């Protein structure tokens, strides 16, 4: 019975990820084409492969990162790949979004897998979830990825609300320090239409750039405590159930609790990017990704 349940969970997880990818507008059209004609089936398989799927830990390393893989194989499709940013460190799996030169994804939120992001330091360091589903790649892997010799990375934050609107924020540079610096955040210049929530428009204490990562069991947020109205907060992570580069506590938190449609506004903990929607609005989709430049 246990085996059946476990198998069911794994199958459900893969189905949800596949369903999400197949529900993208381009894929819906192509699915109809597949249904209608064997001819279209061959066109689909040639031009629009289903997401690549590296399930085994024995998958071969295909590049340094997704941008590198896209350079090597211009027709490479979206999917899970094994990468090795630093030759002396262990390879790991990532989901590659191959649009615009290839992006390496390090966080996905969409509620499809009900993945709990209320985790401690060890789990945020190691990562959790599966790359093609909701996941956090892990601070150590993000550090390895963004600290390659002679390479710089830009960051893209993609957001969707429950009303089918999209917004994004890009930063011209992005890297995080090692664990000895508590994976401190470094950002370049902002561009986009979601606003610069990492820095915030207001007082300097909202600025998360240059801050260390915090979890409920590793408090680096400068609240000793922070006073918000009649509430005193000692730990933003403990209060918001999230691991993040909290300042005091700031306007961005994409690792908070995911809330469903019609129940997503007003939560202290949510998938928040308050320069896009200031009233605490928990977003439907968040995706964090980097590209080497
Ligand atoms: Ca604190």
Boltz pocket constraint, residues with backbone or C-beta under 6 A from the ligand:
constraints:
  - pocket:
      binder: B
      contacts: [[A, 219], [A, 220], [A, 221], [A, 222], [A, 223], [A, 224], [A, 233], [A, 234], [A, 235], [A, 236]]
      max_distance: 6.0
